[in-house]
Amino acid sequence: MTHFLTLQDETTAGQKTPLGTLEFLEERIPAREILRRRIYEEVLDFNTCKSAVFSGLVQPAETEHTLNGPRQKAHRTLDWEKQYHLAQQAFEASLLILLVNDRQIESLDETIRLTLDEPTEVTFLKLVPLVGG
């Protein structure tokens, strides 16, 4: 059976941004895999669309902010593994909090149980803007 996770970003000011869903076939997955899949999918979308605006979890270091949001000076292909590594570091440094159904995840190795009877909502709470990569 396919399990769906609904993703959203949230700021400390309470601003929530829906991100869509991720699909998993497994019933139990480590929190690390949720983070990895989120980063992989958003970087893949960005690299494929060749957009100048990247609205991912970790903004590339050369990103400049415009009225329409973060914008790179020139499009370049992003490395999802580098972005993922930076996101893991942010989690470990408590700059990023991961909530699953409003319960804080303490470790990326923590296993999340997915059920079909209730939706699973994953919130990425950024305590500071994440820049790097």
Summary of the structure (lengths in Angstrom):
residues: 133
radius of gyration: 14.7
end to end distance: 35.5
largest distance: 45.1
contacts: 358
relative contact order: 0.26
helix: 24%
strand: 36%
